[in-house]
């Protein structure tokens, strides 16, 4: 069958990122900037997250074109937009948050931009349940920690989210930005192009989605 983007959005609009390559932005911001549209437009909106933010990019770029607002899309695959967090597993994309201060740097620069709205997105279950491949937890667990030289665990990763998510939201709001948090979106159980699988084996049910989302939802409920 044919896979279509929602609302017939043309993915080709994303070919030219137009992100700043030099100037006032630090390397962590520039390296992870995937799109910058309508410089000087009003209001300024920033979308920030892991690879989820890049998935939202065509939609956000179309909205920016239609409504004229300035847009930045910041994304770092495999790493959530949570201050002070790092990964120490075997995954190649763990380099995006290997030091532990990358998110602090990006957060500071977003706050300095004084956006009207920051949209925060993440595949949160990746950090609460780990990367499950063929029914097993992969060596690249994607669990996160704030500690150096300590292998992250599932329990520790969930606790890290509970501690750092409130700090993220407070920092953005204290900087004058409204914040929209994108919760867990349904995660396919297998690749969509696996022709050996039925739709039921690929698309999660509502109950399966709620079960996968629960650890992050519980972390939200525990926030002060």
Secondary structure, 3 states (H helix, E strand, C coil): CCCCCHHHCCHHHHCCCCCCCCCCCCHHHHHCEEEEECCCCCCEEEEEECHHHHHCHHHHHHHHHHHCCEEEEEECCCCCCCCCCECCCCCHHHHHHCCCCHHHHHHHHHHHHCCCEEEEECCCHHHHCCCEECCEECCCCCCCECCCCCCCCHHHHHHHHHHHHHHHHHHHHHCCCEEEEECCCCCCCCCCCCCCCCHHHHCCCHHHHHHHHHHHHHHHHCCC
